[in-house]
Amino acid sequence: MAHARSILSWLILCAGCLLPGAALAQESHPPGGSDASISGVVYAADGVTPLADAQVLLIDVTGEPVGFRVTGGDGTYTFNNIPVGSYRVKAERIGYVESYSNGSPSLERAEFLPVTGVNAYRIDFALALPGGISGMITAADGTTPLDSAAVYVYDYASGRSLGLTFTTPDGWYAINYLAPGEYLVKAVSMGSVSAYTGGSFNAESAPPVGVGGGTITQGVDFVMQPAALFTGIVTEADGITPISRAAVYAYEYGGAEPVAWIESHSDGTFALPVPAGTYQLTAYQFNHEARDYNSDMAQRAAEPLTIDAGQTRGGMVFALAGVGAVSGSVYQPDGITPAGGVSVLIYDSPSAAIHTYSTTTLANGAYSRPVLEGTYYFSAVSPAFGTIYYDQKLTLQASDAVSVPPNTQVSAIDMIFFSPVDAATLDGMVAFQRSVAKPNIAWSMPLQVTITADSALSPIYSDTVFTDLNGVFSIPGIPPGAYQVRIKHSHALANVIGVTLVTGSNAADLGTLREGDATNDNQVNISDFSLLALAFGKAQGQEGFAPEADFNEDDAITIGDFSLLAASFGETGAP
């Protein structure tokens, strides 16, 4: 019984197709009728000559035809009583190129006609005569024909694939039944580099092939080059997790346009065929960095890669960092008023001299910046308030690190400037065990200074400062309060002194630094003695001189240095 109903439905639909002006078969439509209609004329390409016996199909939102008409001698067609819905219309005739409503060459790009119950659409068609493309494919010598090479044709504007054909034993191919327009043609042959029109090896730089109605565009030839092959894998930053569909590009070394490219497979691997030459390779995937290949993954510069025809260079690894984001706000010293127009500098190391990223706060003090996954350190710089580092620190070394995972925004990285008016300045005085009186160059030394508030677990300030010829240094911009100040020279034991700082200048005697720590591990022991013994009797400029054992800074390792070490032997500096 079900089979009989199916046959009956088909007969009713066909009756509607064959009888001019007949209503659409109701079982082929969404429920609900209307007075809407679609009518028009099917013409030849000149837009004047009507075409008889053209078929016009009405297609619903599912892509299924729900009725059709055959044009008469005047080329006209009409669909009446169309149910409410959305439709596309297609016209076709043997010997012509099919066309859709709004002149689209494909169903996917055809516009929908909304039917609300009373519409009366006029849709005319002009069907073009088909054209074609033909040519020859040869080996690199330009003479030897290549049999069974695949030839693909694409719509030039959209990149949509329109089909393929294969060459005959004499290397010839022909692609027929193409609508007038512009096309991209690609040739593929085993053992050769895929080639595009115009001698290009990538679609982006290939010129279009124009096709006219009723004509064949001839001489679209290809000379195939022997393939060399780059192989490898694209992974996340861990070097293990594969990244699929990452684009791997090959550029002529120093060139601006890619010669070839390919996407990585689901396991992250890729095999990129190229002509023989010297290249730089770059891999990229959405939400990841674009990275040039270098066999030393610690290096960022592109490595030149020379490859010969028939050669395979494998084992290439691209470890791509993911892209995250950071955001926060910067405030004036009251902690409430936003600091707009302030530079926010982002560093990838607490000892970095140059920032990696930068941005500027908005009027409301807010900022945001995309960054690669990693660990970063932040500062805000204002002409009015100076520089502040994240978590209210005074130096980059003291600031807290912020970890940014891939595809994640880390927020609330806020900073509040200290008031320069209320700030304190630490004027530290340090005594060195020197054989010369100050002022003297021997008293001008680099010190690692760390300042930690009494109630804090981490320092507010940590940096290297230089004393003057009298052993004095100054650090401005410190909020008033009670602190522990730690000072350390590379070959002396550390001191920690408690100070209370008030607004303005604060002189602080930070004591005498005891010499003897040649190994800079904050203790004086046999390791320091051994280093001094090896350099004993040597002067600056002589082989074997060790400046780290020159405790009195007189440019020679003598009994004076030994005496300083002996006086501190077995001692440990302040933690």
C-alpha positions in Angstrom: 0.0 0.0 0.0 2.8 2.4 0.9 4.4 1.6 -2.5 1.2 2.4 -4.3 0.9 5.8 -2.5 4.4 6.6 -3.5 3.7 5.9 -7.2 0.5 8.0 -7.0 2.4 10.9 -5.5 4.9 10.8 -8.3 2.2 10.7 -11.0 0.5 13.7 -9.4 3.8 15.7 -9.3 4.5 14.8 -13.0 1.0 15.9 -14.0 1.8 19.3 -12.4 5.0 19.4 -14.3 3.6 18.7 -17.7 0.4 20.7 -17.7 1.2 24.4 -18.4 -0.1 26.6 -15.6 -1.1 23.6 -13.4 -0.8 24.0 -9.7 2.1 22.5 -7.8 1.6 19.1 -6.4 0.5 19.9 -2.8 2.2 16.9 -1.2 5.6 18.2 -2.5 5.2 21.5 -0.6 5.2 22.6 3.0 1.7 22.8 4.4 -0.4 25.9 3.6 -1.3 27.3 0.2 -1.2 30.9 -1.1 -1.8 33.2 -4.1 1.9 33.7 -4.6 3.5 33.1 -8.0 6.9 33.1 -9.7 7.1 33.6 -13.5 9.5 34.7 -16.1 11.2 34.0 -19.4 14.2 31.9 -20.2 16.3 33.5 -22.9 19.5 32.6 -24.7 22.7 34.5 -23.7 21.7 37.6 -25.7 18.8 38.1 -23.3 16.4 38.5 -26.3 15.9 35.1 -28.0 13.5 33.0 -26.0 14.4 29.4 -25.4 11.8 26.7 -25.8 12.0 23.3 -24.0 14.0 24.8 -21.1 13.3 23.2 -17.7 12.7 25.5 -14.7 12.8 23.9 -11.3 11.4 25.3 -8.0 13.7 24.3 -5.1 12.8 24.4 -1.4 15.0 25.2 1.6 16.2 21.5 1.8 17.6 21.7 -1.8 14.9 19.4 -3.2 12.9 20.3 -6.3 9.2 20.6 -5.5 8.0 21.2 -9.0 9.2 22.2 -12.5 7.9 23.7 -15.7 9.0 23.3 -19.4 9.0 26.5 -21.4 7.0 26.9 -24.5 8.0 28.5 -27.8 7.9 32.0 -26.1 10.3 30.8 -23.3 7.8 31.6 -20.5 7.1 29.7 -17.4 4.8 30.2 -14.4 4.5 28.7 -10.9 1.1 29.5 -9.2 -0.3 28.9 -5.8 3.1 28.5 -4.2 2.9 27.6 -0.5 4.4 29.9 2.1 8.2 29.4 2.4 11.5 30.2 0.8 12.5 29.0 -2.6 15.3 29.1 -5.2 14.7 28.8 -9.0 16.9 27.0 -11.5 16.7 27.0 -15.3 18.5 24.5 -17.6 18.5 23.3 -21.2 20.6 20.9 -23.1 23.5 22.7 -24.8 23.4 25.6 -22.3 24.9 26.3 -18.9 22.4 26.1 -16.1 21.6 29.2 -14.1 19.9 30.0 -10.8 17.8 32.9 -9.5 19.9 36.1 -9.2 22.2 34.7 -12.0 24.1 32.5 -9.6 26.1 29.6 -11.2 25.4 27.3 -8.3 22.6 26.4 -5.9 24.7 27.3 -2.8 25.1 30.9 -4.0 21.6 31.4 -5.3 19.4 33.8 -3.4 16.2 32.6 -1.6 12.8 34.1 -2.6 10.6 34.5 0.5 7.0 33.6 -0.3 4.5 35.1 2.2 1.3 34.3 0.4 0.7 37.2 -2.0 4.1 37.7 -3.7 4.4 37.8 -7.5 8.0 37.4 -8.6 9.4 37.9 -12.1 12.6 35.9 -12.6 14.1 35.9 -16.1 17.1 33.8 -17.1 19.7 34.2 -19.8 21.4 30.8 -20.4 24.9 31.0 -21.8 26.5 28.7 -24.2 29.2 26.6 -22.4 32.9 27.1 -23.0 36.0 25.1 -22.1 39.7 24.9 -21.4 42.3 22.7 -23.1 46.1 22.3 -23.0 49.0 19.9 -22.7 51.0 18.7 -19.7 54.6 17.7 -20.1 57.6 16.8 -18.0 60.3 19.3 -17.0 61.9 19.1 -20.5 58.8 20.7 -21.9 58.5 17.9 -24.5 57.7 14.5 -22.9 53.9 14.2 -22.5 52.5 13.1 -19.1 49.8 10.5 -19.2 47.0 10.4 -16.6 48.0 13.7 -15.0 45.0 15.1 -13.0 43.7 18.5 -14.0 41.4 20.3 -11.5 39.3 23.4 -12.3 38.0 25.9 -9.7 35.9 29.0 -9.8 38.5 31.8 -9.5 36.4 34.1 -7.3 35.2 31.6 -4.7 37.7 28.7 -5.0 34.9 26.2 -5.4 35.9 23.0 -7.0 34.1 22.4 -10.3 35.6 19.0 -11.3 38.6 17.3 -12.8 39.8 15.4 -15.8 42.9 13.4 -16.8 45.4 13.7 -19.6 45.4 11.3 -22.5 48.6 9.3 -23.3 49.8 12.2 -25.5 49.5 14.7 -22.5 46.4 16.5 -23.8 43.4 17.4 -21.7 40.1 19.3 -22.2 37.6 20.6 -19.7 34.2 21.3 -21.2 30.8 22.7 -20.3 32.0 25.7 -18.3 30.0 28.8 -17.9 31.6 32.0 -19.2 33.9 33.4 -16.5 37.3 33.1 -14.8 38.8 29.9 -13.6 41.8 28.5 -11.7 43.4 25.4 -13.2 45.7 23.1 -11.3 47.8 20.1 -12.6 48.9 17.2 -10.5 51.2 14.4 -11.6 53.0 11.7 -9.6 56.5 12.7 -8.6 56.0 16.3 -9.7 55.2 19.6 -7.9 51.5 20.6 -8.3 51.4 23.5 -10.7 48.8 26.2 -11.3 48.2 28.4 -14.3 50.8 31.0 -15.2 53.7 28.7 -14.0 52.8 29.4 -10.3 53.1 26.8 -7.6 50.4 28.2 -5.4 46.8 29.3 -5.9 47.2 32.7 -4.5 49.6 34.0 -7.2 48.1 32.1 -10.1 46.4 34.2 -12.8 42.8 33.4 -13.9 41.9 31.6 -17.1 39.1 33.4 -18.9 36.4 31.4 -20.7 33.9 32.8 -23.2 30.5 31.4 -24.1 30.7 28.9 -26.9 34.5 29.0 -27.1 37.5 26.9 -25.9 40.4 28.6 -24.3 43.3 26.7 -25.7 47.0 26.5 -24.8 46.6 26.3 -21.0 49.8 24.2 -20.7 51.8 23.0 -17.8 55.5 22.0 -17.5 55.8 19.9 -14.4 58.9 20.2 -12.2 60.3 17.2 -10.2 59.3 17.4 -6.6 61.5 17.8 -3.6 59.8 17.1 -0.2 59.8 18.8 3.2 58.3 16.6 5.9 57.7 17.1 9.6 55.2 17.8 12.3 53.4 20.9 13.8 52.8 20.7 17.5 51.7 22.9 20.5 54.4 24.7 22.4 55.1 21.4 24.4 56.6 19.9 21.2 54.3 16.8 21.7 50.6 17.7 21.2 49.9 17.7 17.4 48.2 20.6 15.7 45.9 19.6 12.8 45.2 21.9 9.8 48.1 24.1 10.5 49.3 25.8 7.3 53.0 25.2 6.4 54.3 27.7 3.8 57.5 27.5 1.7 59.0 30.8 0.6 62.0 31.3 -1.6 64.6 32.3 0.9 64.1 36.1 1.4 61.0 36.1 -0.7 57.6 37.6 0.2 55.2 35.3 -1.5 54.8 31.5 -0.8 55.9 29.1 -3.5 53.8 26.3 -2.0 51.8 25.4 1.1 50.0 22.5 2.7 47.9 21.8 5.8 49.1 19.4 8.5 47.1 16.2 9.0 45.1 15.2 12.1 48.3 13.9 13.7 50.2 17.1 13.0 52.4 15.7 10.2 52.9 17.3 6.8 54.6 16.6 3.5 55.2 19.7 1.4 56.3 19.2 -2.2 58.4 22.0 -3.7 60.7 22.5 -6.7 64.4 22.3 -6.0 65.7 25.5 -4.4 66.5 27.3 -1.2 63.5 28.1 1.1 62.4 29.3 4.4 59.4 27.5 6.0 56.8 29.0 8.1 53.9 27.3 10.0 50.8 29.0 11.3 47.5 28.0 12.8 44.6 30.1 14.1 45.1 31.2 17.7 48.8 30.3 17.5 51.9 32.2 16.5 53.3 32.1 13.0 56.8 30.6 13.4 59.7 30.3 11.0 61.5 27.0 11.0 64.9 26.7 12.6 66.6 23.4 13.5 67.6 25.1 16.8 64.1 25.7 18.2 65.5 28.3 20.7 66.3 30.5 17.6 63.5 32.5 16.0 65.2 33.5 12.8 64.3 31.6 9.6 66.9 29.0 8.6 67.7 28.7 4.9 66.8 25.2 3.7 68.3 24.0 0.4 66.7 21.0 -1.2 67.4 19.2 -4.5 64.9 17.5 -6.9 63.9 14.1 -5.6 65.3 14.8 -2.1 63.3 14.6 1.1 64.2 16.7 4.1 62.4 15.3 7.1 62.3 15.6 10.9 61.1 19.2 10.9 59.3 20.3 14.0 57.3 23.5 14.4 56.3 24.0 18.1 53.7 26.8 18.0 52.9 28.8 21.1 49.2 29.5 21.5 47.7 32.9 21.7 46.2 34.2 24.9 45.4 37.7 26.2 46.0 39.9 29.3 44.0 42.7 30.7 43.8 45.0 33.7 43.5 48.5 34.9 45.9 51.2 36.0 45.0 53.7 38.7 46.4 57.0 40.1 47.9 56.9 43.6 44.5 57.2 45.3 43.7 53.7 43.9 40.4 55.0 42.5 41.0 57.5 39.8 41.8 55.7 36.5 45.1 56.5 34.8 44.3 56.9 31.2 46.9 57.2 28.4 49.5 55.3 30.4 51.9 53.0 28.7 51.8 49.4 29.8 54.9 47.4 29.0 55.0 43.6 29.1 58.3 41.7 29.4 59.1 38.0 29.0 61.8 38.0 31.6 62.4 39.9 34.9 65.9 40.8 33.6 64.8 41.8 30.1 66.1 45.2 28.9 63.4 45.6 26.2 59.7 44.9 26.5 58.1 42.2 24.4 54.6 43.8 24.0 53.1 47.2 24.8 49.8 48.9 24.9 48.1 52.1 26.2 45.4 52.4 28.8 42.0 53.8 27.8 40.4 56.8 29.5 38.9 54.5 32.1 42.4 53.1 32.9 41.7 49.7 31.3 44.0 47.9 28.9 44.1 44.6 27.1 46.6 42.9 24.8 46.8 39.6 23.0 50.1 37.7 23.8 51.6 34.3 23.1 51.3 31.8 25.9 54.1 32.2 28.4 55.2 34.0 31.6 55.2 37.8 31.6 56.1 40.8 33.8 54.3 44.1 33.7 55.0 47.8 34.3 53.0 51.0 33.8 54.8 54.2 32.9 53.4 57.7 33.4 55.1 61.1 33.0 53.2 62.3 36.0 53.7 59.3 38.4 56.8 57.6 37.1 57.0 53.8 36.8 55.2 51.1 38.8 55.4 47.3 38.4 52.8 44.7 38.8 51.7 43.8 42.3 52.9 47.3 43.5 56.6 46.6 43.1 59.3 49.2 42.3 61.4 47.1 40.0 60.9 44.5 37.3 63.0 41.9 39.1 60.7 42.2 42.2 57.4 42.1 40.3 55.3 39.0 40.3 55.2 36.8 37.2 51.9 36.3 35.3 51.4 32.9 33.5 49.3 33.1 30.4 47.9 29.8 29.1 46.9 29.4 25.4 43.4 30.5 24.4 42.9 32.2 27.8 42.5 35.8 28.9 44.2 36.5 32.2 42.5 39.5 33.7 42.8 41.8 36.8 46.5 42.6 36.2 46.0 45.9 37.9 48.6 48.5 38.9 48.4 51.6 41.2 51.0 54.3 41.0 52.7 55.5 44.2 52.5 59.2 44.9 55.8 60.9 44.0 55.0 63.8 46.4 54.7 61.5 49.4 57.5 59.1 48.4 60.6 58.4 50.4 64.2 58.2 49.1 66.6 55.7 50.6 70.2 57.1 50.7 72.2 54.0 51.6 75.7 54.2 52.9 77.9 51.1 52.5 81.4 50.5 53.9 83.8 48.2 51.9 86.9 46.5 53.2 89.3 48.5 51.0 93.0 49.4 51.3 92.3 52.9 49.9 90.4 55.7 51.4 87.3 57.2 49.9 86.4 58.9 47.6 88.0 56.4 45.2 86.9 54.3 42.3 87.4 51.2 44.5 84.3 52.3 46.5 82.1 52.5 43.4 80.6 49.0 43.2 77.5 47.2 41.9 75.2 46.0 44.6 72.1 43.8 44.5 69.6 45.6 46.6 66.3 44.1 47.8 63.8 46.1 49.9 61.0 44.2 51.6 58.2 45.7 53.8 58.3 44.3 57.3 54.8 42.7 56.8 55.4 41.4 53.3 56.5 38.1 52.0 58.0 39.3 48.7 60.2 42.4 48.1 58.9 45.6 46.7 62.2 46.4 45.1 65.0 44.2 43.7 67.6 45.5 41.4 71.3 46.2 40.8 72.5 49.7 41.9 75.9 51.3 41.8 77.5 53.2 44.7 79.3 56.4 44.1 83.0 57.0 45.0 82.0 57.3 48.6 80.0 54.0 48.7 76.6 55.8 48.7 73.6 55.0 46.5 70.0 56.4 46.3 66.7 54.8 45.5 63.8 57.2 45.1 60.0 56.6 44.9 59.6 54.3 47.9 56.3 54.4 49.8 57.0 55.5 53.5 57.1 52.6 55.9 59.3 50.0 57.7 61.5 47.8 55.6 64.3 45.3 55.6 67.1 46.3 53.2 69.3 43.5 51.9 72.6 44.4 50.1 75.0 42.0 48.4 78.2 42.4 46.4 79.3 39.5 44.2 82.4 38.8 46.4 81.1 39.9 49.8 78.6 38.4 52.3 75.1 40.0 52.4 73.9 42.4 55.0 70.3 43.0 56.1 69.4 46.2 57.9 66.0 47.3 59.2 65.1 50.9 58.2 62.0 53.1 58.6 61.5 55.5 55.7 59.5 58.7 55.8 58.6 61.2 53.1 61.8 62.8 51.6 65.4 61.8 52.0 66.4 59.0 54.4 70.1 58.4 55.2 70.7 54.8 56.3 74.0 53.2 57.4 73.8 49.7 55.9 77.0 48.5 57.5 80.2 47.0 56.3 80.2 44.2 53.6 82.6 41.4 54.7 84.7 40.2 51.8 85.7 36.6 50.9 82.8 35.2 49.0 84.6 34.6 45.7 82.0 32.1 44.5 79.1 34.5 45.2 77.1 31.9 47.2 76.8 34.0 50.3 79.3 32.0 52.4 83.0 31.8 52.8 84.5 28.3 52.7 87.1 26.1 51.1 85.7 26.8 47.6 86.5 30.5 47.9 90.0 29.6 49.3 90.7 27.3 46.4 89.8 29.9 43.9 92.0 32.5 45.6 94.9 30.0 45.8 94.8 29.4 42.1 95.0 33.1 41.3 97.4 34.0 44.1 100.2 36.3 42.9 98.5 37.2 39.7 97.7 40.8 38.6 95.1 42.2 36.3 96.1 41.4 32.7 98.0 38.3 33.6 96.7 34.8 32.7 95.0 33.2 35.7 94.0 36.5 37.4 90.5 36.1 39.0 88.8 39.4 39.7 86.2 37.7 42.0 89.1 36.9 44.4 90.4 40.5 44.3 88.5 41.4 47.5 90.3 44.7 48.2 89.9 45.8 44.5 93.6 46.7 44.1 93.9 44.7 40.8 96.2 42.0 42.3 95.6 38.8 44.3 97.9 39.2 47.3 98.2 38.5 51.0 95.7 41.4 51.6 93.0 39.4 49.8 93.9 36.3 51.7 93.6 38.2 55.0 90.1 39.4 54.2 89.0 35.9 53.3 90.6 34.4 56.4 88.7 37.0 58.6 85.4 35.8 57.2 86.2 32.1 56.8 83.3 29.8 57.9 80.8 32.7 58.0 77.5 33.0 56.1 75.8 36.2 55.0 72.3 37.4 55.9 69.6 35.4 54.0 
